[in-house]
Each structure stands twice: as structure tokens, then as C-alpha cells.
Amino acid sequence: MIEITVTVNYRGQDYQTNVIVNKRARKEEVLRLAQEQVTKQWTR
């Protein structure tokens, strides 16, 4: 497992989030997880 810092745009704002994924995870999976984390954080 590795930790990757990703910048995600949500509602016109850029947010940085850390994603912990398997070393073999594809870029699309990392971006999807990051987007889900930011969306969950700001829709509560």
C-alpha cells in the first residue's frame, strides 16, 4: 500500500486529499477514490 496526494476540483475549488491504495492501482482508480473522498467530505 502507498499513500498518494491528489488534487481534485470540486465545485470550482481545488482540494488536496490523500489516498491510500495498492501499488498496482491504476490512475483512474486513484482519481475516483480521491473524488469520492472530497465529495463525501463536502456533502455532509
mmCIF file of the C-alpha atoms, coordinates in Angstrom:
data_MODEL
# 
_entry.id   MODEL 
# 
loop_
_atom_site.group_PDB 
_atom_site.id 
_atom_site.type_symbol 
_atom_site.label_atom_id 
_atom_site.label_alt_id 
_atom_site.label_comp_id 
_atom_site.label_asym_id 
_atom_site.label_entity_id 
_atom_site.label_seq_id 
_atom_site.pdbx_PDB_ins_code 
_atom_site.Cartn_x 
_atom_site.Cartn_y 
_atom_site.Cartn_z 
_atom_site.occupancy 
_atom_site.B_iso_or_equiv 
_atom_site.pdbx_formal_charge 
_atom_site.auth_seq_id 
_atom_site.auth_comp_id 
_atom_site.auth_asym_id 
_atom_site.auth_atom_id 
_atom_site.pdbx_PDB_model_num 
ATOM 1  C CA . MET A 1 1  ? 0.000   0.000  0.000   1.00 0.00 ? 1  MET A CA 1 
ATOM 2  C CA . ILE A 1 2  ? 1.130   3.535  -0.744  1.00 0.00 ? 2  ILE A CA 1 
ATOM 3  C CA . GLU A 1 3  ? -0.161  6.997  0.080   1.00 0.00 ? 3  GLU A CA 1 
ATOM 4  C CA . ILE A 1 4  ? -0.677  9.412  -2.807  1.00 0.00 ? 4  ILE A CA 1 
ATOM 5  C CA . THR A 1 5  ? -1.609  13.082 -2.549  1.00 0.00 ? 5  THR A CA 1 
ATOM 6  C CA . VAL A 1 6  ? -4.125  14.096 -5.214  1.00 0.00 ? 6  VAL A CA 1 
ATOM 7  C CA . THR A 1 7  ? -5.587  17.493 -6.113  1.00 0.00 ? 7  THR A CA 1 
ATOM 8  C CA . VAL A 1 8  ? -9.284  17.315 -7.015  1.00 0.00 ? 8  VAL A CA 1 
ATOM 9  C CA . ASN A 1 9  ? -11.554 20.058 -8.343  1.00 0.00 ? 9  ASN A CA 1 
ATOM 10 C CA . TYR A 1 10 ? -14.940 20.157 -6.595  1.00 0.00 ? 10 TYR A CA 1 
ATOM 11 C CA . ARG A 1 11 ? -17.469 22.905 -7.331  1.00 0.00 ? 11 ARG A CA 1 
ATOM 12 C CA . GLY A 1 12 ? -14.796 25.179 -8.762  1.00 0.00 ? 12 GLY A CA 1 
ATOM 13 C CA . GLN A 1 13 ? -12.394 24.795 -5.838  1.00 0.00 ? 13 GLN A CA 1 
ATOM 14 C CA . ASP A 1 14 ? -9.229  22.694 -5.740  1.00 0.00 ? 14 ASP A CA 1 
ATOM 15 C CA . TYR A 1 15 ? -8.785  20.359 -2.772  1.00 0.00 ? 15 TYR A CA 1 
ATOM 16 C CA . GLN A 1 16 ? -5.872  18.127 -1.848  1.00 0.00 ? 16 GLN A CA 1 
ATOM 17 C CA . THR A 1 17 ? -6.592  14.718 -0.392  1.00 0.00 ? 17 THR A CA 1 
ATOM 18 C CA . ASN A 1 18 ? -4.502  11.672 0.447   1.00 0.00 ? 18 ASN A CA 1 
ATOM 19 C CA . VAL A 1 19 ? -5.468  8.301  -0.983  1.00 0.00 ? 19 VAL A CA 1 
ATOM 20 C CA . ILE A 1 20 ? -4.060  5.016  0.286   1.00 0.00 ? 20 ILE A CA 1 
ATOM 21 C CA . VAL A 1 21 ? -4.083  2.419  -2.468  1.00 0.00 ? 21 VAL A CA 1 
ATOM 22 C CA . ASN A 1 22 ? -2.384  -0.754 -3.591  1.00 0.00 ? 22 ASN A CA 1 
ATOM 23 C CA . LYS A 1 23 ? 0.856   -0.136 -5.512  1.00 0.00 ? 23 LYS A CA 1 
ATOM 24 C CA . ARG A 1 24 ? -0.738  -1.636 -8.624  1.00 0.00 ? 24 ARG A CA 1 
ATOM 25 C CA . ALA A 1 25 ? -3.825  0.609  -8.598  1.00 0.00 ? 25 ALA A CA 1 
ATOM 26 C CA . ARG A 1 26 ? -4.416  2.365  -11.879 1.00 0.00 ? 26 ARG A CA 1 
ATOM 27 C CA . LYS A 1 27 ? -4.538  6.141  -12.193 1.00 0.00 ? 27 LYS A CA 1 
ATOM 28 C CA . GLU A 1 28 ? -8.289  6.073  -12.853 1.00 0.00 ? 28 GLU A CA 1 
ATOM 29 C CA . GLU A 1 29 ? -8.919  4.205  -9.601  1.00 0.00 ? 29 GLU A CA 1 
ATOM 30 C CA . VAL A 1 30 ? -6.807  6.659  -7.593  1.00 0.00 ? 30 VAL A CA 1 
ATOM 31 C CA . LEU A 1 31 ? -8.637  9.645  -9.099  1.00 0.00 ? 31 LEU A CA 1 
ATOM 32 C CA . ARG A 1 32 ? -12.050 8.047  -8.497  1.00 0.00 ? 32 ARG A CA 1 
ATOM 33 C CA . LEU A 1 33 ? -11.247 7.386  -4.834  1.00 0.00 ? 33 LEU A CA 1 
ATOM 34 C CA . ALA A 1 34 ? -9.940  10.939 -4.352  1.00 0.00 ? 34 ALA A CA 1 
ATOM 35 C CA . GLN A 1 35 ? -13.080 12.431 -5.928  1.00 0.00 ? 35 GLN A CA 1 
ATOM 36 C CA . GLU A 1 36 ? -15.307 10.264 -3.717  1.00 0.00 ? 36 GLU A CA 1 
ATOM 37 C CA . GLN A 1 37 ? -13.445 11.351 -0.567  1.00 0.00 ? 37 GLN A CA 1 
ATOM 38 C CA . VAL A 1 38 ? -13.739 15.056 -1.368  1.00 0.00 ? 38 VAL A CA 1 
ATOM 39 C CA . THR A 1 39 ? -17.397 14.728 -2.353  1.00 0.00 ? 39 THR A CA 1 
ATOM 40 C CA . LYS A 1 40 ? -18.246 12.888 0.881   1.00 0.00 ? 40 LYS A CA 1 
ATOM 41 C CA . GLN A 1 41 ? -16.402 15.456 2.978   1.00 0.00 ? 41 GLN A CA 1 
ATOM 42 C CA . TRP A 1 42 ? -18.250 18.450 1.496   1.00 0.00 ? 42 TRP A CA 1 
ATOM 43 C CA . THR A 1 43 ? -21.750 16.972 1.230   1.00 0.00 ? 43 THR A CA 1 
ATOM 44 C CA . ARG A 1 44 ? -22.235 16.221 4.925   1.00 0.00 ? 44 ARG A CA 1 
# 
